[in-house]
Amino acid sequence: MTQQPDGTKATGTTGTRRPIGARSAGWAVEAAAFLAVRGVSPNAISAASVGFGLLAGLCLSAAGGAEGWWARALLLVLAGAFVGARLLANMLDGMVATEHRRAAPDGALWNEVPDRLADVAILVGAGAGVAAADAGPDWLGWLAAVTAVLTAYVREIGARLGAAMDFSGPMAKPHRMAVIIGCCAAGLVEGLWGGRLDLMAIGLWVIVLGAGWTAAQRLMRVRDFLMAAKPAPDPGPTDPPGA
């Protein structure tokens, strides 16, 4: 972990990479090696994550207006699978870039911008589905997207100012996507008694509140870092000894 100027370790950080335990799993190592050997670039994997995010958003949006339990259930299952694929791509692009030394000069852009686009696509799509099912306001998905992007914005601003990369939660990216996947699964049961996407609406509110809290906490840690790095004020001239 990176140290702050006062010697303490930054909270919720592991250098410049998000801590993901699955990176060390055998299947993940093999998948990254498979892609690297076949010449798949990290940037292409990052671009694929946007595609998965768009597909997830479209399925979530369509689920709100789907007629019948089976149609909605199929769309929710597909949405959850595409969100999972998006997270997998987000992990593998970094593994191919770092462990297999395939990083491109513009890799930093491809590492961040597709993430934000995928976040917006998924959360806005979920909000559109909720609105179509008359389970929540039509702006809820956009509000969730704004708070999600804000968490990343504060993290990047902090890093630009010299603070450690802060991936802490609640409602950091993996948490947000876990909520969406969980709501997709819950929506299957909800539909059995003719329910709308009420649980998805609740999930979006959880993301809004959690991501807003996360952004505020990260912002306070950046402020603490800057305050700790501020040089002590000059006490001014002092009389020489014996004067």
BELDA-V211041 format. One line per field, one symbol per residue. phi: phi as a letter, one per 30 degrees, with the letter a starting at -180 (. if undefined). psi: psi as a letter, one per 40 degrees, with the letter a starting at -180 (. if undefined). burial: b if it has 9 or more other ideal C-beta (glycine too) atoms within 8 Angstrom, else e. Layout:
phi->???
psi->???
burial->???
This chain:
phi->.dcdedjddddibbiccddbddeddedddddddeddddiddeddddddddedddddddddddddcdcjdddddddddddddddddddddddddddddcdchcdcecdddddcdeedddeddddddddddddddhcaddcdddddddddddddddeddedddjdddccdcdideddddddddddddddddeddciddddddddeddddedddddddddddddddddddddddddddjdbddeid
psi->iiiideeiiihfigbeihhhdedeiddddddddddddeehidddddddddddddddddddddddeihidddddddddddddddddddddddddddddddefehideddddddddddddddddddddddddddefeiieedddddddddddddddddddddeeiihheiaifiddddddddddddddddddedfeiafdddddddddddddddddddddddddddddddehiiiheiiihihe.
burial->ebbbeeeeebeebeeebeeeeebeeeebbebbbebbeeeebbbebbbbbbebbbbbbbbbbbbbebeeeebbbebbbbbbebbbbbbbbbbbbbbbbbebebebeebeebbbebbbbbbbbbbbbbbbbbbbbebbeeebbbbbbebbbbbbbbbbbbbebebbbbbbbebbbbbbbebbbbbbbbbbebbeeebebbbbbbbbbbbbbbbbbbbebbbebbebbbebeeeeeeeeeeeeeee
